[in-house]
């Protein structure tokens, strides 16, 4: 198993390094924005343009909190390139001569996937702690929930993509299947989505005639609604992660065994 782990990490190292560098750049950009908002040029807006400053402050705060998280989680999707490279080099055919069961081969892929996501989660938490400290805002469990939901969404993508790539042997075909599936989901839930946007537009339709306090009260209520929805979704995070990883693992094993026959 050590050899399989070393092989996966060796083939993925360039993707991990480039992903980490991208994460670091996004983190530094967000950090500079927050420092400027708190102590630099952007902070001067508070004296002359209160509304503008408040908007800039909110945007840069949440961007600095969550964009680096999404970037680092996406950077952990190096397994896609390894699977495609294996098919191009005919590695899978050669690997059938090894005394290694398909279950172990797939287990290593999902083990590295989970470990990569955990590394991304730790980096995301560190980023959030730094941003909250600079911004003089509390680091709450709600932030952890948001990061975990981001991780869950990308983990679902990864766990489903591994067996798809093994079956289709093409990233383009895999992406096409994902696109079609996403379009079907949008169609199925189109009525629900339409109702959400209709409610949003109706609540903000008269925003020009509202006072500043009324606008912020409306925004607070809107954000609270999102938080309530997030808390409901968060209850299913562990179940969804376990279900997706388990189904992806067993599907991948069946595909590899099917190739052998």
CORHUDA-V264971 format. One record per pair of residues at least 6 apart in sequence whose ideal C-beta (glycine too) atoms are under 8 Angstrom apart, sorted by the first residue. I is the first residue (numbers start at 1). J is the second residue. D is the distance in Angstrom with one decimal. If there is no record, write none. Layout:
BEGIN
i=I j=J d=D
i=I j=J d=D
END
This chain:
BEGIN
i=1 j=104 d=6.3
i=1 j=108 d=6.4
i=4 j=100 d=7.1
i=4 j=104 d=7.0
i=4 j=105 d=6.5
i=4 j=108 d=4.4
i=5 j=108 d=5.6
i=5 j=111 d=7.5
i=5 j=112 d=6.9
i=8 j=79 d=7.5
i=8 j=82 d=6.2
i=8 j=108 d=6.1
i=8 j=109 d=6.7
i=8 j=112 d=5.3
i=9 j=112 d=7.0
i=11 j=81 d=7.7
i=11 j=82 d=4.8
i=11 j=85 d=6.6
i=12 j=78 d=3.7
i=12 j=79 d=6.9
i=12 j=81 d=7.2
i=12 j=82 d=5.8
i=12 j=112 d=7.7
i=15 j=75 d=7.2
i=15 j=77 d=7.8
i=15 j=78 d=3.5
i=15 j=81 d=6.0
i=16 j=75 d=7.0
i=16 j=76 d=7.5
i=16 j=78 d=5.8
i=16 j=116 d=7.7
i=18 j=75 d=7.4
i=19 j=71 d=7.6
i=19 j=72 d=6.7
i=19 j=74 d=7.4
i=19 j=75 d=2.2
i=19 j=76 d=6.8
i=19 j=78 d=7.4
i=20 j=72 d=7.5
i=20 j=75 d=6.6
i=22 j=71 d=5.8
i=22 j=75 d=6.3
i=23 j=68 d=5.7
i=23 j=71 d=5.0
i=23 j=72 d=4.3
i=23 j=75 d=6.1
i=23 j=123 d=6.7
i=26 j=67 d=5.9
i=26 j=68 d=4.9
i=26 j=71 d=5.1
i=27 j=64 d=8.0
i=27 j=68 d=4.8
i=27 j=127 d=5.6
i=30 j=60 d=7.2
i=30 j=63 d=6.1
i=30 j=64 d=3.1
i=30 j=65 d=7.9
i=30 j=67 d=6.8
i=30 j=68 d=6.3
i=30 j=127 d=7.8
i=30 j=131 d=6.7
i=31 j=64 d=6.9
i=31 j=130 d=7.0
i=31 j=131 d=7.3
i=31 j=134 d=7.2
i=33 j=42 d=7.4
i=33 j=60 d=4.3
i=33 j=63 d=7.5
i=33 j=64 d=6.3
i=34 j=60 d=6.0
i=34 j=61 d=6.9
i=34 j=64 d=5.4
i=34 j=131 d=5.9
i=34 j=134 d=5.0
i=34 j=135 d=5.7
i=35 j=134 d=6.4
i=36 j=42 d=4.4
i=36 j=43 d=7.0
i=37 j=43 d=6.1
i=37 j=56 d=6.5
i=37 j=57 d=5.5
i=37 j=60 d=5.4
i=37 j=61 d=7.7
i=37 j=135 d=7.7
i=38 j=134 d=6.2
i=38 j=135 d=6.5
i=38 j=136 d=7.5
i=42 j=53 d=7.3
i=42 j=56 d=5.9
i=42 j=60 d=7.7
i=43 j=53 d=7.8
i=45 j=52 d=5.5
i=45 j=53 d=3.8
i=45 j=56 d=6.5
i=46 j=53 d=4.4
i=51 j=212 d=7.2
i=61 j=131 d=7.1
i=61 j=135 d=5.7
i=61 j=137 d=7.3
i=64 j=127 d=7.8
i=64 j=131 d=4.7
i=65 j=127 d=7.5
i=65 j=128 d=5.6
i=65 j=131 d=5.5
i=65 j=132 d=7.9
i=65 j=143 d=6.7
i=65 j=146 d=7.9
i=66 j=146 d=6.4
i=66 j=147 d=7.4
i=66 j=150 d=6.7
i=68 j=123 d=7.7
i=68 j=124 d=6.8
i=68 j=127 d=4.9
i=69 j=120 d=7.4
i=69 j=124 d=3.9
i=69 j=127 d=6.9
i=69 j=128 d=7.8
i=69 j=147 d=5.2
i=69 j=150 d=5.3
i=69 j=151 d=7.6
i=70 j=150 d=5.7
i=70 j=154 d=7.4
i=72 j=120 d=4.4
i=72 j=123 d=5.2
i=72 j=124 d=6.3
i=73 j=117 d=6.7
i=73 j=120 d=4.7
i=73 j=124 d=7.6
i=73 j=150 d=6.3
i=73 j=151 d=5.6
i=73 j=154 d=4.3
i=73 j=155 d=7.8
i=74 j=154 d=6.2
i=75 j=120 d=7.4
i=76 j=113 d=7.5
i=76 j=116 d=3.8
i=76 j=117 d=6.0
i=76 j=119 d=7.2
i=76 j=120 d=5.2
i=76 j=154 d=7.8
i=76 j=158 d=7.7
i=77 j=154 d=7.4
i=77 j=157 d=7.6
i=77 j=158 d=5.7
i=77 j=161 d=7.8
i=78 j=116 d=7.5
i=79 j=109 d=5.9
i=79 j=112 d=6.9
i=79 j=113 d=6.0
i=79 j=158 d=6.8
i=79 j=162 d=6.3
i=80 j=161 d=6.2
i=80 j=165 d=6.2
i=80 j=171 d=6.2
i=83 j=162 d=6.8
i=83 j=165 d=4.5
i=83 j=166 d=6.3
i=84 j=165 d=6.5
i=84 j=169 d=7.6
i=84 j=170 d=7.5
i=84 j=171 d=5.7
i=85 j=91 d=7.6
i=86 j=92 d=5.5
i=86 j=95 d=8.0
i=87 j=169 d=4.7
i=92 j=256 d=7.6
i=92 j=259 d=6.6
i=95 j=105 d=7.1
i=96 j=259 d=7.9
i=96 j=260 d=5.9
i=102 j=253 d=5.2
i=102 j=256 d=4.0
i=102 j=257 d=5.3
i=102 j=260 d=7.5
i=103 j=253 d=5.4
i=105 j=256 d=6.6
i=106 j=162 d=8.0
i=106 j=249 d=5.8
i=106 j=252 d=4.4
i=106 j=253 d=5.0
i=106 j=256 d=6.5
i=107 j=249 d=7.2
i=109 j=162 d=6.2
i=109 j=252 d=7.2
i=110 j=159 d=7.4
i=110 j=162 d=7.4
i=110 j=245 d=6.2
i=110 j=248 d=7.0
i=110 j=249 d=5.3
i=110 j=252 d=7.8
i=113 j=155 d=7.5
i=113 j=158 d=5.7
i=113 j=159 d=7.1
i=113 j=162 d=7.5
i=114 j=245 d=7.2
i=117 j=151 d=5.7
i=117 j=154 d=7.7
i=117 j=155 d=5.6
i=117 j=158 d=8.0
i=120 j=151 d=6.7
i=121 j=147 d=6.6
i=121 j=148 d=7.4
i=121 j=151 d=5.7
i=124 j=147 d=4.8
i=124 j=150 d=7.8
i=124 j=151 d=7.7
i=125 j=144 d=7.1
i=125 j=147 d=6.8
i=128 j=139 d=6.3
i=128 j=143 d=5.2
i=128 j=144 d=8.0
i=128 j=147 d=6.9
i=129 j=139 d=5.7
i=132 j=138 d=6.7
i=132 j=139 d=4.3
i=132 j=143 d=7.4
i=133 j=139 d=7.8
i=142 j=227 d=6.8
i=142 j=230 d=7.8
i=145 j=230 d=6.3
i=145 j=231 d=7.3
i=145 j=234 d=4.9
i=146 j=230 d=6.9
i=148 j=234 d=7.1
i=148 j=237 d=5.7
i=149 j=230 d=6.7
i=149 j=233 d=6.4
i=149 j=234 d=6.5
i=149 j=237 d=6.6
i=152 j=237 d=5.2
i=152 j=240 d=6.1
i=152 j=241 d=5.9
i=155 j=241 d=6.2
i=155 j=244 d=6.9
i=155 j=245 d=7.6
i=156 j=240 d=7.0
i=156 j=244 d=5.1
i=157 j=178 d=7.7
i=159 j=244 d=4.6
i=159 j=245 d=5.4
i=159 j=247 d=7.8
i=159 j=248 d=3.8
i=160 j=178 d=7.8
i=160 j=244 d=6.9
i=160 j=248 d=6.0
i=161 j=174 d=5.9
i=161 j=178 d=7.4
i=162 j=248 d=5.8
i=162 j=252 d=5.6
i=163 j=248 d=5.6
i=163 j=251 d=4.0
i=163 j=252 d=4.4
i=163 j=255 d=5.7
i=164 j=174 d=4.5
i=164 j=177 d=6.1
i=164 j=178 d=7.7
i=165 j=171 d=6.6
i=165 j=174 d=5.2
i=166 j=252 d=5.7
i=166 j=255 d=4.6
i=166 j=256 d=6.6
i=167 j=255 d=5.3
i=168 j=174 d=5.4
i=168 j=177 d=7.2
i=186 j=193 d=7.1
i=200 j=222 d=7.5
i=203 j=218 d=6.4
i=203 j=222 d=7.0
i=204 j=218 d=7.1
i=207 j=215 d=6.1
i=207 j=218 d=7.4
i=210 j=218 d=7.1
END
